[in-house]
């Protein structure tokens, strides 16, 4: 199985690549890319891993699906390519950052700068058919990303896991709260942001925890 993924992740997730579900998933994804517009482009499927090696992870933010509009998705949850208008959830994320720690809204919604500082921006499902939200769910991606989160939670210490919304909270339910900081709140979507996302102060809390454990804070 020729998976183009950063080496430190590849070595730890190798058992997943050899399982039947992953072979079935690979066949499905290849078929989809061959017959439909699918996002992100193939080279960005594992972008979250490729920009943030296993040993450099400090913070994990769990999303659900890639954006399904043209030019948006590039393999990092909540992030869009340079020049693309901010989706509503990202607008609210930047609002909370401004209110929490005073950083102004940036010119771009590209969160590569976070990934390069150690923020794993991981969607549960890594691909999606254009204009069809959820179209690649329940095909095996969730099993794979569960394995990645579990490996981090078991092999690393003092990470920050940020779980916005019920879906992410279910996905991170097994994480040991005595070993890591788990921050949970409502999702930044306009449908739920006023139910506990705004004012959660997750960005300052994450940095305080990192500093307490001798890690460089994230420049959000």
N, C-alpha and C positions, 0 to 999 in steps of 0.2 A: 504494500500500500504506500504510494508515494505522496505523502502529505507534506505540503510546504508550510511548515510551522517551525518557529524558533526552537533551537536545539535543546535548551533546558526543559522546555515544555514537552518536546517530542520524546525525550528519554523517559519522562515521568508518565506520559499518557500513552506510551507505546502499547500497553495491554489493551487499551480501548480500541486502537486502530486494528487490532487483530480479531476483535469480537465480531460475531455474525451481524449484530445490529448495525455496526459501523460500515460493513461491506454493503449491506442493504441500503443504508443512508447514502453512501457514496454513489451507488447506482442510481438512486432516485435523483440526487442533486445533479449528476451529470446529464441525466435525461431532461430535467427541467431547464438547465442552461442551454441544452441543445435545441429546445423547442419553444421556449418562452423568454421574454425579458425577465431577468432575475437580478435582484440586488442583494449585496453589493457585487461589483465585478469580481470575478474569480480570485484575482490576486489579493483581494482585501478580505476574504472570508475569515482568515485567522489573524487579522490585523491587530486585534486586542492583545493577542499573545505575542505577536512579532515585535510590537512596540514596547512590551513590558515583560521582560524575562522573569522566570519563576522567582529567582532570588531577589529581584528588585521590587516586587510587589509590596506596597505598603497599605493600599486602600483598594477595596473591591466594590464597585458599583454594579448592581445587577439590573439589567433591563429585560425586556421580553422579546421583542421582534425588531428586526431592522426596519428603518423607514422604507416605505414601498413606493415613493415618488421618484421621478428621474433625478439623478445627480445628488441625492441626499445622502444615502448610506455609504459609509466607507469602513465598516467593520468595528466601529466603536459605539457603544450604546449612548443614546441621547445626542451624539455628535453629528454634525453635517459638514460637508466639504466647504472650503472657502467660497465665499460669494453666494452661498445658498441662504435664502431667508430662514430665520430661526423658527423651527416648529414651536407650537404653544408650550409644550413641556419644557423646552430649553429656555424659552423666554422666562418662565417661572423659576427655573434653576438659577438663572443669572440675577433675577430679582431677589431671591433669597440670599445669594452670595453678597449682594450689595447691602442688604439689610443686616446681615449677620456680621460681616467683616469689612464692609465699606469699599470693596473692590468694584469699580465701575464696570458696566456692561462692555464686553470686548467688541472689537470690530468684526470678529469672525466667530461662528459657532463650531469651528473645528477644534475639538478637544485633544488633539494629538499632544499638545503641550502638557496636559494632565498625564496622559499615558507615559510620556517620557520621564515624568517625575515619579512614576511608580503607582499610578492609578490604573487598575485593570478594569476597563469599561466593557463589561461582558454581557452581551445579550444571551438569553436562554436558548434562542433559536438563531442560527447564524446566517440564514438565507431566507428570502421571501420572493414570491412571484410579484411582478409589478402590479400595483394597484389592488392587491389582494392580501390584506392584512391577515396574518395567521395561516397563510396557505402552506407553510412548511412546518407547522407545528405537528407534534406527535409522530414524527418520522424518524426520531432518533437523536436529534440535536440536543434535546433536553437531557437525555442520558449522558451524553458526552460532556455537556457543560456542568452537570451535577458532579461528574467525576473530577473535573478540573477544580471546582470549588472545594470538594471533599479533600483532594490532595493538598491544596493550600491550607485548609483548616487543620489538617492532621500533621503536616510536616513543617509548618511555620508557626511562629508565635507572635502575639501582639500586633495582629493585623486589624484594620478597621473594615468591617463589612457594612455597607450602606444599603438598606432594603426599603425601597419606596413602593408602597402599595402591597396589596394582599398577595399578589402573585410572587413577587420577590421575597416576601416574608415566608411564604410556604417553602420556597426553594432554599432558603437559608435557615430553615427551622432547626437543622441538626447541628449547627455551629456551636462549639463550646464557648459559652459566654464567660467562663472563667479564664480562658486562654486568649480570647480576642474581644475587641469592642464591637458590639453589634448595635447599629443605630437604625431604628425602624420608625417610619411615619407614613402618612398618606402619600400618594403618588403626586408628582408635580403637574399632572394633567389639569387643565382648567376645570374639569369635572370634580376634582377632589382636592385641589391645592389649598382651598380655604378650610378644609377639614383636618388640618394638622401638618401640612407640608410647610406652609409659611410659618416662620417662627420656630422651626425645629432646630435651628442652629447646628445642623450637622457638620458644616464646614469648619466652624471654630472648634467644635467638640472633637472632630477627627484630628485637627492639628494639635490640640492640647494633649491628646492621647499619644500621638507620635512623639511630641516633644518630651513628654513624661518618660517615654521609653528610649530616649536617645536618638530618635530619628529626625531627619530634616523635615520641616513642615512643608505641606504642599502650597505652592503659589496658585491659588484658585483663580 
